[in-house]
């Protein structure tokens, strides 16, 4: 199991944020953090929320998605709201 991400220190690019539709990001509380080729790292509050994971994977079809969790779920919710108004 990977260590939680220090979500307040991560600054995804606008290009990375644009990978995930705003409606999906807000609905499931997800924040794409980085992309390398066809792989994207997405921060979610709970990697075992299979409905959220499936929705994100469907939105990012054709990409390999690695899910990570934040060290602060409240901060993740705030940052998602700030980046997907």
N, C-alpha and C positions, 0 to 999 in steps of 0.2 A: 504494500500500500504506500502510495506516495504521500509526502508531507503536504499539509494544506498550503495553498498559495497565499502570500501576503498581498491580498487584493488591492489594498490602497496604494501599493508601490508600482503596480502594473499599469502601463499606459498603452493600450492597444491602438494601432493606427486606424485612421478612418477607413482605409481599405479593408482592414480586418473586420471592423465593426459592420461594414456593409455586406459581409458574407451572410449574416443571419438577418432575416427580415425582422423589422422592429416589432411587429405584432407577435412573432414567435418569441423573441427575446424577452419582451415584457410579460407574456403569458406564463413562461416557464422560469423566468428569472435567470437567464443565461447570458454570459458575456464571452464572446470569442476573444481570446487573448493574443494568439499568434497564428501565423500560417507559414508553412514551408512546403512549397509545391502543392501537392494534393492532400496535404495533412493540415488539420487545424486543431488547436487546443482550445477547448471551451470550458469555462468555469461555471459550475452549477452548484446549488446549495447542497444537493444530495445526489450522488452518482447512482444510488440504488432506486431513484424515482424513475422507473422504467418507462412510464408514460412520457415524461419530460425528455428522457434520453431518445426515445423513438421519434418524438416530434422534431427534435433537433437534427437527428440523423436524416429524417425525411426532408427537412429544409436544406440540408447540406449534401444532397444526393451526389454521389460520385466522389466524395471526399472521405478520407479516413479521419475519424474524429476521436481525439483523446479527451476524456473528461477528467477534470480536476475539481477539487473542492476548495473553497476559500477558508482562510483562518477566521473570518468574521462574516457570518451570513447577513447580518444587518447592513454591513458596508457593501456587500455584493448587491443587495436590493437597491440601495441608494445609488450606486454607480450605474446599475442597469437603467434606472429612471433618468439619471443625468445624461446617459449616452443615447437613450432611445426615448426622447420626450413624446 
